[in-house]
């Protein structure tokens, strides 16, 4: 009987590919300074490859630094951001190391091992909350000024510009519906009605609130609209493109209504 081997996938080649690692020092010999540095870098690369949360933290750190450069934070504010980001990354790496040691040392469920993992995860949570608080204190005032100016430009934008953008979005939505032929009026397809209503509410609230609290309320309603869009994508009802079309359509329609009738 001839056995046909299963087809190989990219993950099989990756598993068999030898990883380049710095060889360990000889027994009884301390590693050199260069070897110690290589071990540290290999540890960082390993957690970046295997830990999704750390990749998210690195991406957030890059966005924070880009935002800091864009708004022009002071030197002390930049120091606070660097320390907060380093605190989060160190806590996440220690959490990964603790989980690895526990997994190696235990072969069955142990309440104390679970408790140790929970405590390490709690440390990451505290570091993350601390970083978010520092980020808010650094960016709140600067972002509020820039966002208020942007909202004022939107409020004073010519209605014909918004109408042209709205017509383009509608044409794109109709064309995509005709091309895909998917979805029903209340479920699936392009655009997402839930996302359209959520982002329409964001624009409406931005117009209705006063200038004093416009920035914070607009941010809160925008985050809520994003959460609505996220639930539609995660539930499998809509794709990201369908949600994007719905959000753009709802926001633009509401913008036109307020510019014409407000």
PASEBA-1860 file (N, C-alpha, C; in nm, 3 decimals):
! residues 262
1> XXXXXXXX> 0.086/-0.119/0.000/0.000/0.000/0.000/0.089/0.124/0.000 ~ 0.057/0.214/-0.090/0.136/0.336/-0.103/0.072/0.447/-0.021 ~ 0.150/0.512/0.061/0.101/0.621/0.146/0.142/0.753/0.081 ~ 0.041/0.831/0.051/0.067/0.962/-0.009/0.095/1.064/0.100 ~ 0.209/1.128/0.098/0.240/1.227/0.204/0.149/1.348/0.194 ~ 0.118/1.404/0.309/0.035/1.523/0.313/0.111/1.641/0.254 ~ 0.039/1.734/0.192/0.108/1.852/0.137/0.169/1.936/0.247 ~ 0.283/1.992/0.219/0.353/2.074/0.315/0.304/2.217/0.306
9> XXXXXXXX> 0.298/2.280/0.420/0.257/2.419/0.426/0.372/2.509/0.468 ~ 0.352/2.639/0.460/0.461/2.731/0.502/0.499/2.715/0.647 ~ 0.401/2.676/0.732/0.434/2.662/0.873/0.526/2.544/0.898 ~ 0.516/2.439/0.811/0.606/2.324/0.825/0.750/2.363/0.793 ~ 0.766/2.440/0.686/0.901/2.486/0.653/0.957/2.577/0.761 ~ 0.870/2.660/0.820/0.916/2.750/0.925/0.957/2.672/1.049 ~ 0.882/2.563/1.079/0.915/2.485/1.198/1.048/2.412/1.182 ~ 1.078/2.365/1.058/1.202/2.291/1.038/1.321/2.381/1.013
17> XXXXXXXX> 1.297/2.508/0.984/1.406/2.599/0.956/1.487/2.626/1.083 ~ 1.616/2.603/1.085/1.694/2.628/1.207/1.698/2.776/1.241 ~ 1.674/2.807/1.366/1.676/2.945/1.410/1.820/2.985/1.444 ~ 1.853/3.105/1.403/1.987/3.157/1.430/1.991/3.212/1.571 ~ 2.064/3.146/1.654/2.077/3.190/1.793/2.224/3.194/1.830 ~ 2.255/3.283/1.923/2.391/3.292/1.973/2.422/3.169/2.056 ~ 2.530/3.095/2.028/2.560/2.973/2.105/2.582/3.006/2.252 ~ 2.540/2.917/2.342/2.560/2.943/2.485/2.708/2.940/2.520
25> XXXXXXXX> 2.746/3.006/2.629/2.888/3.006/2.670/2.931/2.869/2.718 ~ 3.059/2.844/2.717/3.112/2.718/2.766/3.083/2.703/2.915 ~ 3.069/2.579/2.963/3.041/2.558/3.107/3.147/2.624/3.194 ~ 3.099/2.698/3.296/3.188/2.765/3.388/3.246/2.894/3.337 ~ 3.204/2.937/3.217/3.256/3.060/3.159/3.143/3.161/3.144 ~ 3.165/3.281/3.191/3.063/3.386/3.182/3.054/3.436/3.038 ~ 2.935/3.468/2.990/2.921/3.519/2.853/2.988/3.654/2.839 ~ 3.038/3.680/2.721/3.100/3.809/2.694/2.992/3.917/2.688
33> XXXXXXXX> 3.038/4.041/2.686/2.944/4.152/2.679/2.863/4.148/2.550 ~ 2.929/4.111/2.440/2.858/4.103/2.312/2.755/3.990/2.313 ~ 2.793/3.875/2.372/2.698/3.764/2.380/2.577/3.801/2.467 ~ 2.601/3.870/2.576/2.490/3.911/2.662/2.394/4.003/2.586 ~ 2.452/4.093/2.508/2.368/4.182/2.428/2.289/4.102/2.325 ~ 2.352/4.004/2.262/2.283/3.921/2.164/2.170/3.841/2.228 ~ 2.193/3.787/2.348/2.087/3.714/2.418/1.967/3.804/2.444 ~ 1.995/3.927/2.486/1.885/4.020/2.515/1.805/4.052/2.390
41> XXXXXXXX> 1.876/4.076/2.279/1.806/4.106/2.154/1.724/3.986/2.107 ~ 1.780/3.866/2.121/1.707/3.746/2.084/1.580/3.730/2.167 ~ 1.587/3.768/2.294/1.467/3.761/2.378/1.360/3.857/2.330 ~ 1.401/3.978/2.292/1.304/4.075/2.242/1.242/4.026/2.112 ~ 1.325/3.973/2.022/1.274/3.923/1.895/1.178/3.806/1.916 ~ 1.211/3.720/2.011/1.125/3.604/2.038/0.986/3.646/2.085 ~ 0.978/3.738/2.179/0.846/3.779/2.229/0.769/3.855/2.122 ~ 0.840/3.929/2.037/0.771/3.997/1.928/0.712/3.898/1.828
49> XXXXXXXX> 0.782/3.788/1.806/0.732/3.687/1.713/0.618/3.605/1.771 ~ 0.620/3.582/1.900/0.526/3.487/1.959/0.413/3.550/2.039 ~ 0.428/3.675/2.082/0.330/3.737/2.171/0.255/3.849/2.097 ~ 0.127/3.827/2.074/0.047/3.927/2.003/0.035/4.056/2.084 ~ 0.018/4.045/2.216/0.000/4.165/2.297/0.121/4.257/2.290 ~ 0.240/4.198/2.286/0.359/4.283/2.280/0.369/4.352/2.144 ~ 0.326/4.284/2.040/0.325/4.351/1.908/0.228/4.468/1.907 ~ 0.115/4.450/1.974/0.019/4.561/1.985/0.080/4.676/2.063
57> XXXXXXXX> 0.150/4.645/2.172/0.214/4.750/2.252/0.320/4.824/2.171 ~ 0.397/4.751/2.092/0.499/4.816/2.009/0.434/4.907/1.905 ~ 0.325/4.862/1.846/0.255/4.946/1.748/0.199/5.071/1.816 ~ 0.140/5.053/1.935/0.088/5.169/2.007/0.200/5.265/2.044 ~ 0.316/5.213/2.081/0.429/5.299/2.115/0.473/5.381/1.994 ~ 0.477/5.316/1.876/0.515/5.390/1.755/0.415/5.500/1.724 ~ 0.286/5.471/1.740/0.184/5.573/1.715/0.195/5.688/1.815 ~ 0.225/5.655/1.941/0.239/5.759/2.042/0.356/5.851/2.010
65> XXXXXXXX> 0.469/5.793/1.971/0.585/5.875/1.937/0.556/5.961/1.814 ~ 0.485/5.904/1.716/0.449/5.984/1.599/0.356/6.099/1.637 ~ 0.261/6.070/1.727/0.173/6.177/1.773/0.246/6.282/1.853 ~ 0.343/6.239/1.932/0.421/6.335/2.010/0.498/6.429/1.920 ~ 0.554/6.376/1.811/0.625/6.461/1.717/0.529/6.555/1.645 ~ 0.409/6.504/1.612/0.313/6.584/1.536/0.261/6.703/1.617 ~ 0.233/6.682/1.745/0.175/6.790/1.826/0.283/6.874/1.893 ~ 0.409/6.826/1.893/0.517/6.905/1.951/0.516/6.908/2.103
73> XXXXXXXX> 0.529/6.794/2.167/0.530/6.789/2.313/0.662/6.844/2.365 ~ 0.662/6.881/2.492/0.783/6.933/2.554/0.876/6.818/2.591 ~ 0.999/6.854/2.635/1.096/6.751/2.670/1.049/6.670/2.790 ~ 0.995/6.734/2.891/0.947/6.662/3.009/0.830/6.571/2.973 ~ 0.741/6.616/2.887/0.630/6.532/2.844/0.679/6.411/2.766 ~ 0.781/6.431/2.682/0.837/6.319/2.608/0.903/6.218/2.701 ~ 0.971/6.267/2.804/1.031/6.177/2.902/0.924/6.094/2.971 ~ 0.813/6.158/3.009/0.704/6.086/3.073/0.647/5.978/2.981
81> XXXXXXXX> 0.633/6.009/2.852/0.582/5.910/2.757/0.678/5.793/2.741 ~ 0.808/5.824/2.733/0.909/5.718/2.717/0.907/5.625/2.838 ~ 0.903/5.682/2.958/0.901/5.598/3.079/0.774/5.514/3.087 ~ 0.661/5.572/3.051/0.535/5.497/3.055/0.538/5.381/2.955 ~ 0.588/5.407/2.834/0.594/5.302/2.733/0.691/5.193/2.775 ~ 0.808/5.231/2.827/0.905/5.132/2.873/0.847/5.047/2.986 ~ 0.771/5.110/3.075/0.709/5.038/3.187/0.615/4.930/3.134 ~ 0.536/4.963/3.033/0.442/4.867/2.977/0.516/4.752/2.909
89> XXXXXXXX> 0.618/4.784/2.828/0.690/4.680/2.756/0.764/4.587/2.851 ~ 0.827/4.643/2.953/0.897/4.560/3.051/0.800/4.470/3.126 ~ 0.685/4.525/3.165/0.586/4.445/3.237/0.534/4.331/3.149 ~ 0.511/4.359/3.021/0.461/4.254/2.930/0.566/4.145/2.910 ~ 0.693/4.183/2.899/0.797/4.083/2.880/0.817/4.000/3.007 ~ 0.811/4.063/3.123/0.819/3.986/3.248/0.701/3.892/3.262 ~ 0.584/3.935/3.221/0.467/3.849/3.225/0.487/3.726/3.135 ~ 0.544/3.748/3.016/0.570/3.637/2.926/0.674/3.541/2.985
97> XXXXXXXX> 0.777/3.597/3.047/0.880/3.512/3.108/0.823/3.430/3.223 ~ 0.741/3.492/3.306/0.681/3.420/3.419/0.590/3.308/3.369 ~ 0.510/3.336/3.267/0.423/3.233/3.212/0.505/3.116/3.155 ~ 0.618/3.149/3.089/0.702/3.043/3.035/0.762/2.955/3.143 ~ 0.810/3.017/3.250/0.868/2.939/3.361/0.763/2.851/3.426 ~ 0.642/2.904/3.444/0.535/2.825/3.507/0.494/2.709/3.418 ~ 0.484/2.732/3.287/0.446/2.624/3.196/0.550/2.513/3.195 ~ 0.678/2.548/3.209/0.783/2.446/3.211/0.783/2.368/3.342
105> XXXXXXXX> 0.755/2.437/3.453/0.767/2.373/3.584/0.643/2.298/3.628 ~ 0.530/2.316/3.561/0.407/2.246/3.599/0.355/2.166/3.481 ~ 0.307/2.046/3.510/0.251/1.959/3.406/0.101/1.942/3.422 ~ 0.042/1.992/3.529/-0.102/1.981/3.551/-0.150/2.113/3.612 ~ -0.282/2.123/3.625/-0.338/2.248/3.678/-0.297/2.267/3.823 ~ -0.248/2.385/3.853/-0.207/2.420/3.988/-0.266/2.557/4.020 ~ -0.349/2.569/4.125/-0.408/2.699/4.159/-0.304/2.808/4.183 ~ -0.192/2.771/4.244/-0.088/2.870/4.269/-0.024/2.918/4.139
113> XXXXXXXX> -0.008/2.827/4.043/0.047/2.867/3.914/-0.049/2.963/3.844 ~ -0.178/2.935/3.850/-0.277/3.026/3.791/-0.273/3.162/3.859 ~ -0.261/3.159/3.993/-0.256/3.285/4.066/-0.134/3.367/4.028 ~ -0.021/3.301/4.009/0.100/3.373/3.968/0.083/3.436/3.831 ~ 0.021/3.363/3.739/-0.005/3.420/3.607/-0.101/3.538/3.614 ~ -0.203/3.526/3.699/-0.299/3.635/3.712/-0.233/3.760/3.770 ~ -0.143/3.741/3.867/-0.074/3.856/3.927/0.015/3.923/3.823 ~ 0.085/3.843/3.743/0.170/3.901/3.639/0.086/3.976/3.536
121> XXXXXXXX> -0.028/3.921/3.499/-0.116/3.991/3.405/-0.171/4.119/3.467 ~ -0.198/4.116/3.598/-0.244/4.237/3.666/-0.139/4.346/3.664 ~ -0.013/4.308/3.674/0.094/4.408/3.666/0.096/4.475/3.529 ~ 0.073/4.397/3.424/0.066/4.454/3.289/-0.052/4.550/3.278 ~ -0.164/4.512/3.338/-0.282/4.598/3.333/-0.256/4.731/3.403 ~ -0.193/4.728/3.519/-0.161/4.851/3.592/-0.068/4.939/3.509 ~ 0.033/4.878/3.447/0.126/4.955/3.364/0.054/5.017/3.244 ~ -0.039/4.943/3.186/-0.112/4.995/3.071/-0.203/5.110/3.109
129> XXXXXXXX> -0.275/5.096/3.220/-0.362/5.204/3.267/-0.280/5.328/3.299 ~ -0.164/5.307/3.361/-0.076/5.420/3.391/-0.031/5.490/3.263 ~ 0.004/5.412/3.159/0.047/5.471/3.032/-0.067/5.547/2.966 ~ -0.188/5.493/2.971/-0.303/5.563/2.912/-0.328/5.695/2.984 ~ -0.318/5.693/3.117/-0.339/5.816/3.193/-0.234/5.922/3.159 ~ -0.109/5.880/3.150/-0.002/5.975/3.115/-0.024/6.027/2.972 ~ -0.060/5.939/2.881/-0.087/5.982/2.745/-0.201/6.083/2.737 ~ -0.305/6.060/2.817/-0.416/6.155/2.817/-0.372/6.291/2.871
137> XXXXXXXX> -0.294/6.291/2.980/-0.249/6.417/3.038/-0.157/6.493/2.942 ~ -0.079/6.419/2.862/0.014/6.485/2.771/-0.058/6.537/2.647 ~ -0.148/6.455/2.591/-0.207/6.489/2.461/-0.339/6.564/2.472 ~ -0.405/6.562/2.587/-0.541/6.616/2.595/-0.547/6.761/2.551 ~ -0.463/6.847/2.611/-0.470/6.989/2.578/-0.432/7.018/2.434 ~ -0.319/6.958/2.387/-0.273/6.985/2.252/-0.368/6.930/2.148 ~ -0.415/6.807/2.170/-0.507/6.748/2.074/-0.640/6.820/2.074 ~ -0.683/6.869/2.191/-0.810/6.941/2.197/-0.804/7.068/2.113
145> XXXXXXXX> -0.694/7.142/2.123/-0.681/7.265/2.043/-0.683/7.235/1.894 ~ -0.604/7.135/1.851/-0.600/7.103/1.709/-0.733/7.047/1.661 ~ -0.798/6.961/1.743/-0.925/6.902/1.701/-1.035/7.007/1.696 ~ -1.033/7.101/1.789/-1.134/7.207/1.786/-1.120/7.291/1.660 ~ -0.996/7.321/1.620/-0.977/7.395/1.496/-1.024/7.314/1.376 ~ -0.997/7.182/1.381/-1.043/7.097/1.270/-1.195/7.091/1.264 ~ -1.260/7.078/1.380/-1.406/7.075/1.382/-1.465/7.207/1.334 ~ -1.401/7.318/1.371/-1.449/7.447/1.322/-1.439/7.456/1.170
153> XXXXXXXX> -1.331/7.401/1.113/-1.320/7.401/0.968/-1.430/7.315/0.905 ~ -1.460/7.201/0.971/-1.567/7.116/0.919/-1.702/7.186/0.926 ~ -1.725/7.256/1.039/-1.853/7.327/1.054/-1.868/7.436/0.950 ~ -1.758/7.500/0.913/-1.765/7.611/0.819/-1.734/7.570/0.675 ~ -1.720/7.440/0.651/-1.688/7.394/0.517/-1.805/7.418/0.423 ~ -1.778/7.451/0.298/-1.886/7.473/0.202/-1.971/7.348/0.186 ~ -2.102/7.368/0.178/-2.193/7.254/0.166/-2.171/7.178/0.037 ~ -2.131/7.249/-0.070/-2.116/7.182/-0.198/-2.002/7.081/-0.195
161> XXXXXXXX> -1.896/7.109/-0.113/-1.787/7.013/-0.102/-1.836/6.884/-0.038 ~ -1.915/6.897/0.069/-1.969/6.779/0.134/-2.066/6.705/0.043 ~ -2.146/6.779/-0.034/-2.241/6.716/-0.125/-2.169/6.635/-0.232 ~ -2.060/6.691/-0.284/-1.983/6.617/-0.384/-1.927/6.488/-0.324 ~ -1.871/6.497/-0.202/-1.820/6.377/-0.136/-1.932/6.276/-0.111 ~ -2.049/6.324/-0.071/-2.162/6.235/-0.046/-2.204/6.163/-0.173 ~ -2.211/6.236/-0.285/-2.251/6.174/-0.411/-2.150/6.066/-0.453 ~ -2.022/6.095/-0.433/-1.920/5.997/-0.467/-1.934/5.871/-0.382
169> XXXXXXXX> -1.962/5.888/-0.252/-1.978/5.772/-0.164/-2.101/5.692/-0.205 ~ -2.212/5.761/-0.235/-2.335/5.692/-0.274/-2.312/5.613/-0.403 ~ -2.244/5.674/-0.502/-2.216/5.603/-0.626/-2.131/5.479/-0.599 ~ -2.032/5.495/-0.509/-1.947/5.380/-0.477/-2.026/5.269/-0.410 ~ -2.117/5.306/-0.319/-2.199/5.207/-0.249/-2.290/5.135/-0.347 ~ -2.358/5.212/-0.433/-2.450/5.150/-0.529/-2.373/5.059/-0.626 ~ -2.259/5.106/-0.672/-2.179/5.025/-0.763/-2.133/4.895/-0.698 ~ -2.091/4.903/-0.572/-2.045/4.782/-0.503/-2.160/4.686/-0.479
177> XXXXXXXX> -2.278/4.738/-0.441/-2.395/4.652/-0.422/-2.432/4.581/-0.552 ~ -2.431/4.655/-0.662/-2.464/4.594/-0.790/-2.362/4.488/-0.831 ~ -2.235/4.511/-0.794/-2.130/4.418/-0.832/-2.131/4.291/-0.747 ~ -2.151/4.306/-0.614/-2.147/4.191/-0.525/-2.281/4.118/-0.518 ~ -2.392/4.194/-0.514/-2.523/4.131/-0.503/-2.543/4.057/-0.373 ~ -2.480/4.101/-0.266/-2.489/4.033/-0.137/-2.565/4.117/-0.037 ~ -2.617/4.049/0.067/-2.679/4.118/0.179/-2.827/4.145/0.159 ~ -2.892/4.180/0.270/-3.032/4.217/0.271/-3.042/4.360/0.324
185> XXXXXXXX> -3.162/4.421/0.319/-3.172/4.558/0.370/-3.131/4.574/0.516 ~ -3.146/4.466/0.596/-3.118/4.479/0.739/-2.998/4.395/0.784 ~ -2.939/4.317/0.697/-2.830/4.231/0.742/-2.733/4.207/0.626 ~ -2.606/4.233/0.654/-2.502/4.205/0.557/-2.502/4.302/0.440 ~ -2.407/4.284/0.355/-2.398/4.367/0.236/-2.340/4.505/0.264 ~ -2.329/4.583/0.158/-2.277/4.719/0.168/-2.391/4.817/0.149 ~ -2.406/4.918/0.236/-2.325/4.950/0.354/-2.383/4.886/0.481 ~ -2.309/4.896/0.590/-2.357/4.853/0.720/-2.449/4.960/0.780
193> XXXXXXXX> -2.577/4.925/0.800/-2.670/5.022/0.856/-2.637/5.061/0.998 ~ -2.591/4.965/1.079/-2.554/4.996/1.217/-2.439/5.095/1.222 ~ -2.337/5.073/1.138/-2.225/5.166/1.135/-2.269/5.303/1.086 ~ -2.360/5.306/0.987/-2.408/5.435/0.936/-2.480/5.514/1.045 ~ -2.566/5.447/1.122/-2.638/5.516/1.230/-2.542/5.560/1.340 ~ -2.444/5.477/1.371/-2.350/5.510/1.479/-2.268/5.634/1.443 ~ -2.217/5.639/1.323/-2.135/5.755/1.283/-2.221/5.877/1.254 ~ -2.347/5.856/1.215/-2.438/5.969/1.203/-2.463/6.032/1.340
201> XXXXXXXX> -2.477/5.948/1.443/-2.492/6.000/1.578/-2.369/6.076/1.624 ~ -2.251/6.029/1.585/-2.128/6.100/1.621/-2.127/6.241/1.563 ~ -2.158/6.255/1.435/-2.159/6.387/1.373/-2.267/6.475/1.436 ~ -2.386/6.418/1.460/-2.495/6.497/1.518/-2.459/6.549/1.656 ~ -2.402/6.463/1.740/-2.364/6.506/1.875/-2.256/6.614/1.868 ~ -2.162/6.600/1.774/-2.057/6.700/1.759/-2.115/6.837/1.725 ~ -2.219/6.840/1.646/-2.283/6.967/1.612/-2.365/7.022/1.728 ~ -2.430/6.935/1.804/-2.528/6.982/1.902/-2.466/7.032/2.031
209> XXXXXXXX> -2.352/6.976/2.073/-2.293/7.017/2.201/-2.226/7.153/2.186 ~ -2.205/7.220/2.299/-2.141/7.350/2.299/-1.991/7.341/2.276 ~ -1.930/7.456/2.255/-1.787/7.460/2.227/-1.702/7.416/2.346 ~ -1.754/7.435/2.469/-1.673/7.406/2.587/-1.638/7.258/2.598 ~ -1.736/7.171/2.576/-1.715/7.027/2.594/-1.721/6.953/2.461 ~ -1.707/7.021/2.351/-1.723/6.956/2.220/-1.619/6.848/2.198 ~ -1.494/6.877/2.232/-1.387/6.782/2.201/-1.406/6.649/2.274 ~ -1.424/6.653/2.406/-1.431/6.529/2.483/-1.556/6.449/2.447
217> XXXXXXXX> -1.670/6.518/2.427/-1.794/6.448/2.393/-1.785/6.389/2.253 ~ -1.725/6.463/2.161/-1.708/6.411/2.026/-1.618/6.288/2.025 ~ -1.512/6.290/2.105/-1.423/6.174/2.113/-1.497/6.053/2.169 ~ -1.576/6.073/2.275/-1.649/5.961/2.338/-1.748/5.900/2.239 ~ -1.825/5.983/2.170/-1.922/5.930/2.075/-1.853/5.864/1.954 ~ -1.737/5.916/1.916/-1.663/5.854/1.806/-1.613/5.715/1.846 ~ -1.563/5.702/1.969/-1.519/5.570/2.018/-1.636/5.473/2.023 ~ -1.753/5.521/2.067/-1.871/5.435/2.070/-1.910/5.390/1.929
225> XXXXXXXX> -1.900/5.480/1.832/-1.929/5.442/1.693/-1.831/5.337/1.643 ~ -1.703/5.353/1.679/-1.604/5.253/1.642/-1.634/5.118/1.704 ~ -1.681/5.116/1.829/-1.716/4.990/1.895/-1.833/4.922/1.825 ~ -1.932/5.001/1.782/-2.044/4.945/1.706/-1.993/4.881/1.577 ~ -1.906/4.953/1.507/-1.851/4.899/1.383/-1.770/4.772/1.409 ~ -1.696/4.771/1.519/-1.615/4.653/1.552/-1.703/4.531/1.578 ~ -1.815/4.550/1.648/-1.904/4.436/1.676/-1.963/4.380/1.548 ~ -1.992/4.465/1.449/-2.046/4.415/1.323/-1.944/4.331/1.248
233> XXXXXXXX> -1.817/4.371/1.257/-1.712/4.294/1.189/-1.684/4.164/1.263 ~ -1.672/4.170/1.396/-1.638/4.051/1.474/-1.751/3.949/1.473 ~ -1.875/3.993/1.461/-1.987/3.899/1.456/-2.000/3.831/1.320 ~ -1.924/3.879/1.222/-1.928/3.819/1.090/-2.041/3.867/1.002 ~ -2.118/3.966/1.049/-2.230/4.016/0.970/-2.179/4.101/0.854 ~ -2.076/4.181/0.879/-2.021/4.269/0.778/-1.870/4.253/0.772 ~ -1.815/4.287/0.659/-1.669/4.295/0.645/-1.623/4.435/0.683 ~ -1.492/4.451/0.692/-1.439/4.583/0.724/-1.474/4.687/0.619
241> XXXXXXXX> -1.474/4.647/0.492/-1.508/4.740/0.384/-1.655/4.783/0.394 ~ -1.744/4.690/0.426/-1.886/4.723/0.438/-1.911/4.819/0.553 ~ -1.841/4.798/0.664/-1.855/4.888/0.778/-1.798/5.026/0.744 ~ -1.687/5.029/0.671/-1.627/5.157/0.632/-1.721/5.237/0.543 ~ -1.783/5.172/0.447/-1.879/5.241/0.362/-1.997/5.293/0.444 ~ -2.048/5.210/0.535/-2.162/5.253/0.616/-2.131/5.372/0.703 ~ -2.013/5.368/0.769/-1.975/5.480/0.854/-1.957/5.609/0.775 ~ -1.892/5.598/0.659/-1.873/5.718/0.576/-2.006/5.773/0.528
249> XXXXXXXX> -2.097/5.685/0.488/-2.227/5.730/0.438/-2.307/5.800/0.548 ~ -2.315/5.739/0.666/-2.390/5.800/0.775/-2.333/5.933/0.818 ~ -2.200/5.941/0.829/-2.136/6.066/0.870/-2.159/6.177/0.768 ~ -2.146/6.145/0.639/-2.161/6.248/0.537/-2.305/6.295/0.523 ~ -2.402/6.203/0.532/-2.543/6.243/0.525/-2.577/6.338/0.638 ~ -2.535/6.305/0.758/-2.564/6.391/0.873/-2.494/6.524/0.859 ~ -2.372/6.524/0.810/-2.300/6.649/0.788/-2.373/6.739/0.690 ~ -2.425/6.681/0.583/-2.500/6.762/0.486/-2.627/6.819/0.547
257> XXXXXX> -2.699/6.736/0.623/-2.825/6.783/0.684/-2.799/6.900/0.777 ~ -2.697/6.892/0.858/-2.669/6.999/0.952/-2.618/7.124/0.880 ~ -2.544/7.109/0.773/-2.496/7.227/0.701/-2.608/7.296/0.627 ~ -2.706/7.220/0.582/-2.816/7.279/0.507/-2.921/7.340/0.598 ~ -2.954/7.271/0.709/-3.067/7.313/0.791/-3.027/7.375/0.924 ~ -2.900/7.361/0.967/-2.862/7.416/1.097/-2.849/7.566/1.090
END
